[in-house]
Amino acid sequence: MKHLLAFILTVSIPCLFFLTVKQSQVYNTLEREVNAYNDEQNRLIAENKRKISAISILSKPQRIEKIAVEELDMHKADSSQIIRVSLDKEKKG
């Protein structure tokens, strides 16, 4: 009985050591993957901030007016050039 117990302990210790090493490898792999996802997330957040900033700059009324006047040859309409149209809602019976 003592020999069987000694044999089981002798075999189980290297097996447990192997399992510990394997678990450590899996953990390191997952940790690298999480770090890569965090880096990607930080890159996307920075890119999103740059795009939001660009949108806010491009959508300023002064910039829109400048493009309309200089590039599209548009001008502000006089009140005599404005026509107002109103539509009556149809009554359904």
C-alpha positions, 0 to 999 in steps of 0.5 A: 500500500505504501508503494502504491501511494508513493507511486501515485505521488511520484506520478501526480507531482510532475502531472500537477507541475505540467498542468500548472505550466499549461495554465500559466501559458493559457493565462499569458496568452489571454493576457496578451490578447486582452492587452491587444484589445485594450490597445485597439480600443485606445486607438479607436477612442483617439480616432473617434475624438479626432473625427468628432473634432473635425466634424465640429470644425466643418459644421461651424456656420461660418465655414458653411457660409464661406464654402457657400459664398466662395465655392458655390457662388451662393448668396443670402436671399432677400426677403422679396426672393423668399416664397412661403408655401403652406399645405392644408391637411386633408380631412379623411372621413 
